Amino acid sequence: MKRSALFISDSTGMTASALGKLLEHFPHTEFTQIRLPFTDTPEKIDVAKAAIAKATEQDGVRPVVIMSLGNSALRTSLKQVDAYYIDLFNTFIDPLGVELGEQPLTGSGIAHGAMGSNYADRMEAINFTLNHDDGMTNSGLEEAQVILVGVSRCGKTPTSIYLAMQFGIKAANYPLIPEDFERGSLPAALRNHIHKIFGLTIKPERLHSVRSERRPDSKYASLENCKQEIATAEGLMRNAGITWADSTSRSIEELSAIILQRLGIQQK
């Protein structure tokens, strides 16, 4: 089946997009995603209503509308058009307010704290992570909350960035390279930070495929070299008492959850 899914928000749409993860539970439906952020005036609501009607006409079935609109009048106006609505406020926020006996805030940007300390923490964490990517510098490692290690191209960088962006975690990452394998130990800069190191590994066949996209027909990408590097890296981590996870079939969301749980890091 093909069906349109509209994400309508009075701010960036990040919260609506998070709710959109619900669609992943329905793999037999092919969703065409339409995003309408900053829908915060009656005029913009009219544009959104027209988009809903157009989607219905094109698909021959009403669309799914995932909405995070704080203004109740705008919500009511939007719902004049037939669609299946997943409404953040009506479904979650308003009932919770009744339970708590508190009037919820409804301004745009509240859900992700656009101007709050959490936002500043995330920006600081992102800067730290970018500056400590791929062993770029040893300076300031004492500030790191987690240090990821593993062979090149096993997923350290995207996982580090996700930890910073989503949770405000200062994450550094270091590649394990031939010099480390020859020496038989972790880089010297990491030896005082064993308690916050977490390892990533990967299946050799998958690593071979990833590296071949970058440097085809090279020793770096050869399956035999991938097997050797992974086995040696796992040996180094085992000897150092470092816990690791296999990134082959795990998403960065799964890896991040495992890392936070294993290291006992509190999310911000």
C-alpha positions in Angstrom: 0.0 0.0 0.0 1.0 3.6 -0.6 -0.1 6.3 1.7 1.0 9.9 2.5 2.2 10.8 6.0 2.3 14.5 6.9 4.3 15.9 9.8 2.8 19.2 10.8 4.4 21.3 13.6 4.4 24.8 14.9 8.2 24.6 15.4 11.0 22.5 13.8 9.0 19.2 13.7 11.5 17.2 15.7 8.9 15.9 18.1 6.5 15.0 15.3 9.3 13.2 13.6 10.0 11.2 16.7 6.4 10.2 16.8 6.8 9.2 13.2 8.8 6.3 14.3 5.4 4.6 14.9 5.2 4.2 11.1 8.2 1.8 11.1 5.9 -0.8 12.7 4.0 -1.1 9.4 6.5 -2.3 6.8 3.9 -3.3 4.2 2.8 0.4 3.8 5.0 2.7 1.7 4.7 6.1 3.2 5.4 9.3 1.3 6.5 11.7 3.9 5.6 15.4 3.7 7.0 17.8 6.3 5.4 21.2 7.2 7.4 22.8 10.1 6.6 26.3 11.5 2.9 25.9 10.8 2.0 28.5 13.4 -0.6 30.9 11.8 -4.1 30.5 10.3 -2.7 31.1 6.9 -0.1 28.3 7.2 -2.9 26.0 8.5 -4.8 26.7 5.3 -1.7 25.6 3.4 -1.5 22.4 5.5 -5.2 21.7 4.9 -4.7 22.0 1.2 -1.7 19.6 1.4 -3.8 17.1 3.2 -6.6 17.3 0.6 -4.1 17.0 -2.2 -2.6 13.9 -0.6 -6.0 12.3 -0.3 -6.8 13.0 -3.9 -3.5 11.6 -5.1 -3.5 8.5 -3.0 -7.2 7.7 -3.1 -7.1 7.3 0.7 -6.9 9.8 3.6 -3.3 10.5 4.8 -1.8 10.0 8.2 -1.2 13.3 9.9 1.3 13.5 12.8 1.0 16.8 14.4 2.5 18.8 17.3 0.6 22.1 17.4 0.3 23.8 20.8 -2.4 26.3 19.7 -5.8 24.5 20.2 -7.6 26.8 17.7 -5.1 25.9 15.0 -5.5 22.2 15.9 -9.2 22.4 15.6 -9.0 24.3 12.3 -6.6 21.7 10.8 -8.9 18.8 11.8 -11.7 20.1 9.6 -10.0 18.2 6.8 -10.5 14.4 6.9 -7.3 12.5 7.8 -6.1 10.0 10.4 -4.6 12.3 13.1 -1.9 11.4 15.6 -2.1 14.5 17.8 0.7 15.0 20.4 -1.3 17.4 22.5 -4.7 15.7 22.5 -3.3 12.2 22.9 -0.5 12.8 25.3 0.1 16.3 26.7 -3.5 17.3 27.6 -4.4 14.0 29.4 -1.1 14.2 31.3 -2.0 17.8 32.4 -5.3 16.5 33.8 -3.5 13.8 35.7 -0.9 16.2 37.1 -3.5 19.0 37.8 -1.3 21.4 35.8 -1.8 23.5 32.7 0.8 22.4 30.1 2.9 24.9 28.3 2.0 25.1 24.6 4.5 27.4 23.0 6.6 26.2 20.1 10.0 24.7 20.8 9.2 23.6 24.4 9.6 19.9 23.8 13.3 20.2 22.8 14.2 23.1 25.1 15.2 25.4 22.2 16.6 28.2 24.5 17.2 26.2 27.7 20.3 24.7 29.3 19.8 21.3 27.7 20.2 22.9 24.3 23.4 24.6 25.4 24.7 21.3 26.9 24.0 19.6 23.6 25.9 22.2 21.6 28.9 22.0 23.9 28.8 18.2 23.7 28.6 18.3 19.8 31.6 20.7 19.7 33.6 18.5 22.0 32.7 15.4 20.0 33.6 16.9 16.7 37.0 18.1 18.1 37.7 14.6 19.5 36.7 12.6 16.4 39.1 9.9 15.2 41.8 10.6 17.8 42.1 14.2 16.5 43.5 15.4 19.9 44.3 14.1 23.3 43.6 17.4 25.0 40.6 17.5 27.3 40.0 13.8 27.4 39.4 14.1 31.1 36.1 15.8 30.1 34.9 12.9 28.0 32.0 10.9 29.4 32.7 8.1 26.9 35.5 7.2 24.6 34.7 4.8 21.8 37.5 2.6 20.3 37.5 0.1 17.4 38.9 -0.5 14.0 38.5 2.1 11.3 34.9 2.3 9.8 33.2 0.3 12.5 30.7 3.1 13.4 32.5 5.1 16.0 31.9 8.6 14.5 28.2 8.4 13.8 27.6 6.8 17.3 29.6 9.5 19.0 27.8 12.3 17.2 24.4 10.7 18.0 25.3 10.5 21.7 26.2 14.2 21.6 23.2 15.5 19.7 20.6 13.3 21.3 21.8 13.2 24.9 24.4 15.9 25.4 27.1 13.3 26.0 30.7 14.3 25.5 32.0 11.4 23.4 35.5 11.0 21.9 36.5 8.2 19.6 39.8 6.6 18.7 40.6 4.2 15.9 42.7 1.2 16.7 45.4 1.2 14.0 48.3 -1.1 12.9 50.7 0.7 15.3 48.5 -0.3 18.2 48.4 -3.9 17.0 52.2 -4.1 16.7 52.6 -2.6 20.1 49.9 -4.9 21.6 48.3 -2.2 23.7 45.9 0.7 23.5 47.2 4.2 22.6 49.0 5.7 25.6 46.6 8.6 25.9 43.8 6.2 26.7 45.4 4.2 29.5 44.2 6.6 32.3 40.6 6.5 31.0 39.9 2.8 30.8 36.7 3.2 33.0 35.0 5.3 30.3 36.1 3.4 27.2 33.7 1.3 25.2 34.6 -0.7 22.2 32.8 -1.3 18.9 33.5 -4.3 16.7 32.0 -5.5 13.4 31.7 -8.6 11.3 34.7 -8.9 8.8 32.4 -9.2 5.8 30.5 -6.1 6.6 33.8 -4.1 7.3 35.2 -5.4 4.0 32.0 -4.1 2.2 32.2 -0.6 3.9 35.9 -0.2 3.3 35.6 -1.3 -0.3 33.3 1.6 -1.0 36.0 4.0 0.2 39.2 2.3 -1.0 38.4 -0.6 -3.4 40.9 -3.3 -4.1 43.3 -2.1 -1.4 44.9 -4.1 1.4 43.0 -1.8 3.8 39.7 -3.1 2.5 40.7 -6.7 1.8 38.7 -9.3 3.7 41.8 -11.0 5.1 43.1 -7.7 6.5 39.6 -6.9 8.0 39.5 -10.3 9.7 43.0 -9.8 11.1 42.4 -6.3 12.4 39.1 -7.2 14.0 40.6 -10.2 15.8 43.5 -8.2 17.0 41.4 -5.3 18.1 39.1 -7.6 20.1 42.1 -9.1 21.7 43.4 -5.7 22.8 40.0 -4.8 24.2 39.7 -8.1 26.0 43.1 -7.8 27.6 42.3 -4.2 28.7 39.0 -5.3 30.3 37.0 -3.2 27.8 33.4 -4.1 27.1 32.3 -4.0 23.4 29.3 -4.3 21.2 28.9 -5.5 17.6 27.8 -2.7 15.3 27.1 -5.0 12.3 23.3 -5.1 12.6 22.7 -2.5 15.2 21.5 1.0 14.6 23.2 3.9 16.3 20.2 4.3 18.5 20.6 0.7 19.8 24.4 1.1 20.2 23.9 4.4 22.1 21.4 2.8 24.5 23.8 -0.1 25.1 26.7 2.3 25.8 24.8 4.5 28.2 23.5 1.4 30.1 26.8 -0.4 30.3 28.8 2.6 31.4 26.1 3.9 33.7 25.9 7.3 32.1 22.9 9.4 33.0 21.2 11.0 30.0 20.6 14.8 30.0 
